[in-house]
Amino acid sequence: MQDAFSSPQQPVKKPKKEDCSSGLSHKLWEEGLAAFYRNDDESALGFFLEVLEINPTNLRCYYLGALCACILGDEETLEKVYQKARKINHRHPYVIGCEAVRALFFANYERAEHLFNIALRSLPKDLDLHFGLGILYEEMGAQEKSAEIYRQAVELAPDNIRARISLGTSFALNGEYTSALIEYQQAKAFDPTVENPHQHLGRDYYADGLYEEAVGEFLQAISEEPESPAAYFYLLDCYQRMGMVDEMLDVYETIKTRFADQEEMTSRFFEYFRMYNEALPILERLAKRNPEDVELLLRLSYIYQETERYDAAIAVLERAVKLIPEFSNIWTTLGGLYLQKGDYCQAVAAAERAIQLNRYEDEAYGILADALLYLGRFEAAEKVVREQERIQNEVWRRYQNKLSEKDENEI
């Protein structure tokens, strides 16, 4: 396939403006591919969207952007990318791939498989289409099929990190842990910055509830990369689940000592493993040092809610909505807390604001209706319930329409 970014040499010393744009596009494209092949889909999507701003005819970029958006659950971006790609060439294999990704997003697996196979008939050695089909089979729970697709991907690109790790994960899901480790080790050999193979295999064992086996892998990972924190936290949780209290406390003390100066990192692990008593004082300190960091405020509010400190949760969310008043889900959460506290007027105001910002904010309708009932405004509450049902029906119709759309690409 011709490189969409290549251009003939120009016999001038100063590059033209369009040549500079092409060079920037190519650089962003390479960075996006590197991120995607390292399983960093969020960063990859950002790069791909930037590429499309500069070079809106790169159909491979549309496909990969759609795939990343699907993986991240970003329906809005997926739909925009897909619709723009169709306007360029709806019969191109990458655009058919976009349609397949869209069907995958809406769990229309049979259609997605059919479309991926159509695209692969035109581009049988395309690595990126193989990844899409492999992800589809993972979603379907067809592990043997996904493993076979990833085997083909490894044959196409033996040094591709995503292909190796995806194949290893497929092996692990089939209980072939030794084969999985080999693939993780190959990935590590190609790129020393990827996750430690024993740590990755330990997470596979952990996900399967094989905590004793996971412990062995995490200990090996720690011995090889003692400054990498993840294995310590997984090991801590394994010991807790196994009832090995002394060992658990030893690891906990090691974490506190070794990673004492990495509060942002440790707080995220404590949150992930629901160790809220450990996470809370760290987040409070971080939020005090960074009072306008909305993400920190939301994380702190969540832990306050989980530990039943509702007044504190409300106070933090009130700070957050002043910083970003346009996010409907924050207003919804705040309305729910007001309702729980019994401050029904505030609950009504917050829920109404959430619906103003996003009329599809389903949870806000329930909060608003309940608050109105508590205030004795029965007719208003009934009206809200009817509107919620109407919106739910509208969402369902939209979903069904997307599933039932006829594809002009089908042969």
C-alpha positions as CSV (number, residue, x, y, z in Angstrom):
1,M,0.0,0.0,0.0
2,Q,1.3,3.4,-0.9
3,D,2.4,5.5,2.1
4,A,-0.3,8.2,2.5
5,F,2.3,10.5,4.0
6,S,5.1,10.2,1.4
7,S,5.6,13.1,-1.0
8,P,8.1,13.8,-3.8
9,Q,11.4,15.5,-3.1
10,Q,11.1,19.3,-3.7
11,P,14.1,21.1,-5.2
12,V,13.8,24.0,-2.7
13,K,15.7,24.7,0.4
14,K,12.8,25.9,2.5
15,P,10.0,23.4,2.9
16,K,6.5,24.4,1.9
17,K,3.7,24.7,4.4
18,E,2.0,21.5,3.2
19,D,5.3,19.6,3.5
20,C,5.6,20.7,7.2
21,S,2.0,19.5,7.8
22,S,2.8,16.1,6.2
23,G,5.9,15.8,8.3
24,L,3.9,16.5,11.5
25,S,1.2,14.2,10.4
26,H,3.7,11.4,9.8
27,K,5.3,12.0,13.3
28,L,1.9,11.8,15.0
29,W,1.0,8.7,13.0
30,E,4.2,6.9,14.1
31,E,3.6,7.9,17.7
32,G,0.0,6.7,17.5
33,L,1.0,3.4,16.0
34,A,3.7,2.9,18.7
35,A,1.2,3.6,21.5
36,F,-1.4,1.3,19.9
37,Y,1.1,-1.5,19.6
38,R,2.0,-1.1,23.2
39,N,-1.7,-1.4,24.3
40,D,-1.9,2.3,25.2
41,D,-5.2,2.8,23.5
42,E,-6.0,6.1,25.1
43,S,-2.8,7.8,24.0
44,A,-3.1,6.1,20.6
45,L,-6.6,7.5,20.1
46,G,-5.4,11.0,20.8
47,F,-2.6,10.8,18.3
48,F,-4.9,9.3,15.6
49,L,-7.5,12.1,16.0
50,E,-4.7,14.6,15.6
51,V,-3.5,12.9,12.4
52,L,-7.0,13.0,11.0
53,E,-7.2,16.8,11.7
54,I,-4.1,17.2,9.4
55,N,-4.7,14.3,7.0
56,P,-8.5,13.6,6.8
57,T,-8.1,10.9,4.0
58,N,-6.0,8.4,6.0
59,L,-8.5,5.5,6.1
60,R,-6.2,3.2,8.1
61,C,-6.1,6.0,10.7
62,Y,-9.9,6.1,10.8
63,Y,-10.1,2.4,11.4
64,L,-7.5,2.4,14.2
65,G,-9.2,5.4,15.7
66,A,-12.5,3.6,15.7
67,L,-11.0,0.5,17.2
68,C,-9.4,2.5,20.0
69,A,-12.6,4.4,20.7
70,C,-14.5,1.0,20.9
71,I,-12.0,-0.4,23.3
72,L,-12.3,2.7,25.5
73,G,-16.1,2.6,25.3
74,D,-16.2,6.0,23.6
75,E,-19.3,5.8,21.5
76,E,-19.4,9.4,20.5
77,T,-15.9,9.4,19.0
78,L,-16.5,6.0,17.4
79,E,-19.6,7.3,15.7
80,K,-17.9,10.5,14.5
81,V,-14.9,8.6,13.1
82,Y,-17.1,6.0,11.4
83,Q,-19.4,8.5,9.7
84,K,-16.5,10.6,8.4
85,A,-14.8,7.5,7.0
86,R,-17.9,6.4,5.2
87,K,-18.1,9.7,3.4
88,I,-14.7,9.1,1.9
89,N,-15.0,5.6,0.5
90,H,-17.6,3.3,2.1
91,R,-16.3,0.2,0.2
92,H,-12.7,0.5,1.3
93,P,-11.5,-2.5,3.5
94,Y,-10.6,-0.1,6.4
95,V,-14.0,1.6,6.3
96,I,-15.6,-1.9,6.3
97,G,-13.4,-2.5,9.3
98,C,-14.8,0.7,10.9
99,E,-18.3,-0.8,10.4
100,A,-17.2,-4.0,11.9
101,V,-15.8,-2.2,15.0
102,R,-19.1,-0.3,15.3
103,A,-21.0,-3.6,15.2
104,L,-18.7,-5.0,17.8
105,F,-19.4,-2.0,20.1
106,F,-23.1,-2.7,19.9
107,A,-22.5,-6.4,20.6
108,N,-23.7,-7.4,17.1
109,Y,-21.0,-10.1,17.0
110,E,-22.2,-12.1,14.0
111,R,-22.3,-8.9,11.8
112,A,-19.0,-7.8,13.1
113,E,-17.3,-11.1,12.3
114,H,-18.9,-11.0,8.8
115,L,-17.6,-7.5,8.1
116,F,-14.1,-8.3,9.4
117,N,-13.9,-11.3,7.1
118,I,-14.9,-9.1,4.2
119,A,-12.2,-6.6,5.0
120,L,-9.6,-9.4,5.5
121,R,-10.4,-10.9,2.1
122,S,-9.2,-7.7,0.5
123,L,-6.3,-7.2,3.0
124,P,-5.5,-10.7,4.2
125,K,-2.1,-9.7,5.7
126,D,-3.2,-6.6,7.4
127,L,-2.1,-6.7,11.1
128,D,-4.6,-4.1,12.3
129,L,-7.6,-5.9,11.0
130,H,-6.3,-9.1,12.7
131,F,-6.3,-7.2,16.0
132,G,-9.9,-6.1,15.5
133,L,-11.0,-9.6,14.8
134,G,-9.0,-11.0,17.7
135,I,-10.7,-8.4,20.0
136,L,-14.1,-9.5,18.7
137,Y,-13.4,-13.1,19.5
138,E,-12.2,-12.1,23.0
139,E,-15.5,-10.3,23.5
140,M,-17.4,-13.3,22.3
141,G,-15.5,-15.6,24.7
142,A,-14.2,-17.6,21.7
143,Q,-10.7,-18.0,23.1
144,E,-9.5,-20.6,20.7
145,K,-10.5,-18.4,17.7
146,S,-8.8,-15.3,19.3
147,A,-5.6,-17.3,19.9
148,E,-5.5,-18.4,16.3
149,I,-6.0,-14.9,15.1
150,Y,-3.2,-13.6,17.3
151,R,-1.0,-16.5,16.1
152,Q,-1.5,-15.2,12.6
153,A,-0.7,-11.6,13.9
154,V,2.6,-12.9,15.4
155,E,3.5,-14.5,12.1
156,L,2.8,-11.3,10.3
157,A,4.8,-9.2,12.8
158,P,7.0,-11.4,15.1
159,D,8.4,-8.3,16.9
160,N,5.0,-6.6,17.5
161,I,4.4,-6.1,21.2
162,R,0.6,-6.1,21.1
163,A,0.5,-9.3,19.0
164,R,2.8,-11.1,21.5
165,I,0.9,-9.9,24.6
166,S,-2.5,-10.6,23.0
167,L,-1.4,-14.1,22.1
168,G,-0.1,-14.6,25.6
169,T,-3.3,-13.4,27.1
170,S,-5.3,-15.8,24.9
171,F,-3.1,-18.7,26.1
172,A,-3.6,-17.7,29.7
173,L,-7.4,-17.6,29.2
174,N,-7.2,-21.1,27.9
175,G,-5.2,-22.2,30.9
176,E,-1.9,-22.5,28.9
177,Y,0.1,-20.5,31.4
178,T,3.6,-21.7,30.3
179,S,2.9,-20.7,26.7
180,A,1.6,-17.3,27.9
181,L,4.8,-16.7,29.8
182,I,6.9,-17.4,26.7
183,E,4.9,-14.8,24.8
184,Y,5.3,-12.2,27.6
185,Q,9.0,-12.9,27.7
186,Q,9.3,-12.4,23.9
187,A,7.5,-9.1,24.2
188,K,9.9,-8.0,27.0
189,A,12.8,-9.0,24.9
190,F,11.6,-6.8,22.1
191,D,10.8,-3.9,24.4
192,P,12.4,-3.8,27.9
193,T,9.9,-1.1,29.1
194,V,6.9,-3.4,28.9
195,E,5.4,-5.1,32.0
196,N,7.5,-7.8,33.6
197,P,6.5,-11.2,32.2
198,H,6.1,-12.8,35.6
199,Q,4.0,-9.9,36.9
200,H,1.8,-10.2,33.8
201,L,1.4,-14.0,34.3
202,G,0.8,-13.3,38.0
203,R,-2.1,-11.1,37.1
204,D,-3.5,-13.9,34.9
205,Y,-3.3,-16.4,37.8
206,Y,-4.9,-13.7,40.1
207,A,-7.8,-13.2,37.7
208,D,-8.4,-16.9,37.7
209,G,-8.4,-17.1,41.5
210,L,-5.1,-19.1,41.5
211,Y,-3.6,-17.0,44.3
212,E,-0.8,-19.4,45.3
213,E,0.5,-19.6,41.8
214,A,0.1,-15.8,41.5
215,V,2.2,-15.3,44.6
216,G,5.1,-17.2,43.0
217,E,5.0,-15.0,39.9
218,F,4.8,-11.8,41.8
219,L,7.7,-12.7,44.0
220,Q,9.7,-13.5,40.9
221,A,8.7,-10.1,39.4
222,I,9.8,-8.3,42.5
223,S,13.2,-10.0,42.5
224,E,13.7,-9.0,38.9
225,E,12.3,-5.4,39.1
226,P,12.2,-4.4,42.8
227,E,11.4,-0.8,42.0
228,S,8.2,-1.7,40.1
229,P,5.3,-1.2,42.5
230,A,2.4,-3.2,41.0
231,A,3.7,-6.6,42.0
232,Y,3.9,-5.6,45.7
233,F,0.2,-4.6,45.8
234,Y,-1.0,-7.7,44.0
235,L,1.2,-9.8,46.3
236,L,-0.3,-8.0,49.3
237,D,-3.9,-8.7,48.1
238,C,-3.0,-12.3,47.4
239,Y,-1.8,-12.8,51.0
240,Q,-4.9,-11.2,52.3
241,R,-7.1,-13.4,50.3
242,M,-5.2,-16.5,51.4
243,G,-5.4,-15.4,55.1
244,M,-1.6,-15.1,55.4
245,V,-1.7,-12.1,57.8
246,D,2.0,-11.9,58.8
247,E,3.1,-12.1,55.2
248,M,0.6,-9.4,54.2
249,L,1.8,-7.1,56.9
250,D,5.4,-7.5,55.8
251,V,4.5,-6.5,52.3
252,Y,2.5,-3.6,53.5
253,E,5.5,-2.3,55.5
254,T,7.7,-2.7,52.5
255,I,5.3,-0.7,50.4
256,K,5.2,2.1,53.0
257,T,9.0,2.2,53.2
258,R,10.0,1.7,49.5
259,F,7.3,3.9,47.9
260,A,6.8,6.5,50.6
261,D,7.7,9.4,48.2
262,Q,5.4,8.2,45.4
263,E,2.0,9.2,46.9
264,E,0.1,9.6,43.6
265,M,1.1,6.1,42.5
266,T,0.4,4.4,45.9
267,S,-2.9,6.1,46.3
268,R,-4.1,4.7,43.0
269,F,-3.1,1.2,44.0
270,F,-4.8,1.6,47.4
271,E,-8.0,2.8,45.6
272,Y,-7.8,-0.1,43.1
273,F,-7.6,-2.7,45.9
274,R,-10.3,-0.8,47.9
275,M,-7.9,0.0,50.7
276,Y,-9.7,3.2,51.4
277,N,-8.3,3.9,54.9
278,E,-4.8,3.9,53.4
279,A,-5.8,5.9,50.3
280,L,-7.8,8.6,52.1
281,P,-5.1,10.5,53.9
282,I,-2.9,10.5,50.8
283,L,-5.6,11.9,48.6
284,E,-6.5,14.5,51.2
285,R,-2.8,15.7,51.2
286,L,-2.7,15.6,47.4
287,A,-6.0,17.6,47.1
288,K,-4.7,20.2,49.5
289,R,-1.5,20.6,47.4
290,N,-3.5,20.6,44.2
291,P,-6.9,22.3,45.0
292,E,-7.9,22.7,41.3
293,D,-7.2,19.2,40.2
294,V,-10.7,18.0,39.5
295,E,-9.7,14.3,39.0
296,L,-8.2,14.3,42.5
297,L,-11.4,15.9,43.9
298,L,-13.6,13.3,42.3
299,R,-11.4,10.4,43.6
300,L,-11.5,11.9,47.1
301,S,-15.3,12.4,47.0
302,Y,-15.7,8.7,45.9
303,I,-13.7,7.5,48.9
304,Y,-15.7,9.7,51.2
305,Q,-18.8,8.1,49.9
306,E,-17.5,4.6,50.2
307,T,-16.5,5.3,53.8
308,E,-19.9,6.9,54.5
309,R,-18.6,10.4,55.1
310,Y,-21.3,12.0,53.0
311,D,-21.0,15.6,54.2
312,A,-17.3,15.5,53.2
313,A,-18.2,14.0,49.9
314,I,-20.7,16.7,49.2
315,A,-18.2,19.5,50.1
316,V,-15.6,18.1,47.7
317,L,-18.1,17.7,44.9
318,E,-19.3,21.3,45.4
319,R,-15.7,22.4,44.8
320,A,-15.5,20.2,41.7
321,V,-18.6,21.6,40.1
322,K,-17.4,25.1,40.5
323,L,-14.3,24.2,38.6
324,I,-16.1,22.2,35.8
325,P,-19.8,23.1,35.9
326,E,-20.5,21.5,32.5
327,F,-20.1,17.8,33.5
328,S,-23.6,16.4,34.0
329,N,-22.5,13.2,35.8
330,I,-20.9,15.2,38.7
331,W,-24.2,17.1,39.2
332,T,-26.0,13.7,39.2
333,T,-23.7,12.3,41.9
334,L,-24.1,15.5,43.9
335,G,-27.9,15.3,43.5
336,G,-27.8,11.7,44.8
337,L,-25.8,12.7,47.9
338,Y,-28.2,15.6,48.6
339,L,-31.1,13.1,48.3
340,Q,-29.4,10.7,50.7
341,K,-28.7,13.5,53.2
342,G,-32.4,14.6,53.0
343,D,-31.7,18.0,51.4
344,Y,-34.4,17.5,48.8
345,C,-34.4,21.1,47.4
346,Q,-30.7,20.9,46.7
347,A,-31.2,17.4,45.2
348,V,-33.9,18.8,42.8
349,A,-31.6,21.7,41.7
350,A,-28.6,19.4,41.1
351,A,-30.6,16.8,39.2
352,E,-32.3,19.4,37.0
353,R,-28.9,20.9,36.2
354,A,-27.6,17.5,35.2
355,I,-30.6,17.0,32.9
356,Q,-30.2,20.4,31.4
357,L,-26.6,19.5,30.5
358,N,-27.4,16.1,29.2
359,R,-31.0,15.0,28.7
360,Y,-29.9,11.3,28.5
361,E,-28.5,11.4,32.1
362,D,-30.9,8.6,33.1
363,E,-29.9,8.4,36.8
364,A,-30.7,12.1,37.3
365,Y,-34.4,11.6,36.4
366,G,-34.7,9.0,39.2
367,I,-33.1,11.3,41.7
368,L,-35.3,14.2,40.6
369,A,-38.5,12.2,40.8
370,D,-37.6,10.9,44.3
371,A,-36.7,14.3,45.6
372,L,-40.0,15.8,44.2
373,L,-41.9,13.0,45.9
374,Y,-40.3,13.7,49.3
375,L,-41.3,17.4,48.8
376,G,-44.9,16.3,48.2
377,R,-44.8,17.5,44.5
378,F,-46.5,14.4,43.2
379,E,-47.6,15.7,39.8
380,A,-44.2,17.0,39.0
381,A,-42.6,13.7,40.0
382,E,-45.0,11.8,37.8
383,K,-44.2,14.1,34.9
384,V,-40.4,13.4,35.4
385,V,-41.0,9.7,35.4
386,R,-43.0,9.9,32.1
387,E,-40.2,12.0,30.6
388,Q,-37.6,9.5,31.8
389,E,-39.6,6.7,30.1
390,R,-39.8,8.7,26.9
391,I,-36.0,9.3,26.9
392,Q,-35.3,5.6,27.7
393,N,-37.5,4.6,24.7
394,E,-35.7,7.1,22.5
395,V,-32.4,5.7,23.5
396,W,-33.6,2.1,22.9
397,R,-34.9,3.1,19.4
398,R,-31.6,4.7,18.5
399,Y,-29.7,1.6,19.6
400,Q,-32.0,-0.7,17.6
401,N,-31.7,1.6,14.5
402,K,-27.9,1.3,14.7
403,L,-28.1,-2.4,14.9
404,S,-30.5,-2.8,12.0
405,E,-28.9,-0.4,9.6
406,K,-28.2,-2.0,6.2
407,D,-24.5,-1.9,5.2
408,E,-23.8,-0.9,1.7
409,N,-20.5,-2.7,1.9
410,E,-22.0,-6.2,2.3
411,I,-21.5,-8.4,-0.7
